[in-house]
């Protein structure tokens, strides 16, 4: 039986280009989402440096009236990925996208893929997350494809990982959550007055929501470490990857000072948050991403 030739693609929010260099030459196509900021339009990962972007967000005057926003990928760019795969003789494409709950990118890619139904098999995967958690799923899919797995096998492995993935962190200031309308009215007023810092995570539905609300940044970061320690209990570090997620650097340094008290030790390099994702949370987010790796003794399907 002829082995399928499978192409892997990922939206730019997967942060593959901001991750360690060993992930850069894997042949994963990037579908770029746009950022609109200070009168300019950028293609994420191509002409917008995330470090400079968050530094600007930290120092901009009157941020409420200078909010960055995002726009969907160009349909022409999506089609170019599909056309190139066809021209290079691929049988199938698996596209990994940021959570469907965070915008219309997933639906746009799925809609575009329908135009190619009679030319190539295209699977669109809603990762239910964003940032390097999303990108790492694409990286693993590339690894599985190179090992000769079929598309169906790859999807089963990815679904196992999706059910267990973790994104947890702290929004150190409520400013951008309020400016973007995610926190309104009395909650916004009381949150600022009481110095509330929400511990946020991705729900099973792929929404980023407040898990708990804690007073002061340090207490919120400590609570994040407690929750992460509980989630990793009983799991050998060789069976997962744990990395820091951050926007601006200030809160990350505080997290690094706190985490040893809870026995938290990352085993993967930190990866900065996607500007497309981070522009809604602002430059004061720090936390963790976790990708669990299935052991041979663990069943693939629950």
Residue, then its C-alpha position, 0 to 999 in steps of 0.5 A: x500500500x502506497x504511503x500518503x504524502x502529508x503536508x502540515x500547515x499551521x496558523x502564525x499564532x502557533x509561534x513556531x517562528x518564535x520557538x527554538x531554531x530546531x523547529x524552523x526547518x521542518x517544512x511546516x507551512x505558515x498561514x499568517x494572520x494580520x495585526x493592525x497597529x498604529x496605522x500599519x498592517x502587519x503579517x504576523x511572524x513576517x514583519x512584526x517582531x513580538x519583543x518590539x511589539x510588546x515593548x511598545x504596548x508597555x510604553x504607548x501613551x493613551x493605550x485605550x485609543x491605540x489598541x491593536x486589532x487583528x484581521x483574518x489571513x488573506x484567502x490568497x495566502x491560504x490557497x497558495x499553501x493548498x496549491x503548492x502542496x498539490x503541485x509538489x505531489x502531496x496527497x493530504x494537508x493537515x492544517x492546525x489553527x488557533x482555537x475557533x473560539x478566538x476568531x474566524x480563522x478556522x472557519x475561513x480555512x475550512x471554507x477555503x478548503x471546500x474548494x479543493x475537495x476534488x483535488x486534495x484531502x484537507x483536514x482542518x484541526x481546531x487546536x482549542x488553544x493558541x501560541x506554542x501549544x498550537x504550534x507544537x501540535x503541528x510539530x508533532x504531526x510533522x514528526x508523525x507524518x515523517x514516521x510514516x503514520x497515516x492521516x487518521x493515525x496522526x489525528x488520533x494522536x493529536x486528539x489525545x494531546x489536545x485533551x490534555x494540553x494546558x495553557x495557564x497564566x496571569x494577566x498582571x493588569x486588567x487594562x487590555x481586558x477592559x479596553x477590549x471589552x472582555x471585562x466590563x462595568x462593575x467587574x472592571x471597576x472593582x477589579x482595578x480598585x482591588x488590584x485583581x489579577x485573573x488566573x486564565x486558562x483555556x476551557x475544553x471549548x477553546x475559550x480563554x477564561x478566568x479560572x480564578x481571580x486573585x488579589x495582587x500579581x505575586x499571589x496570582x502567580x503563586x496560585x498559578x504554580x499551585x494549580x500547575x503542580x496539581x496538574x503535573x502530579x504523578x507525571x514524570x517530566x520526561x512525559x511532558x514538555x513544560x515551557x514559559x508563555x509570556x508577553x512582556x518580560x516583567x511578569x515573567x521574571x517574577x514568576x521565575x522567582x516564585x516557581x522554585x518554591x513550588x518545585x516547578x521546573x520547566x524542561x523546554x525553552x520559553x516561547x513568547x506569546x503570539x502578537x495576534x493573541x497577545x494584543x487582546x491580553x496586553x503586555x503583562x501576561x506570564x504563565x505556562x504551556x504544557x504538552x503531554x507526551x503519550x507513553x507506550x503503555x497509555x491507550x490512544x483512545x479513552 
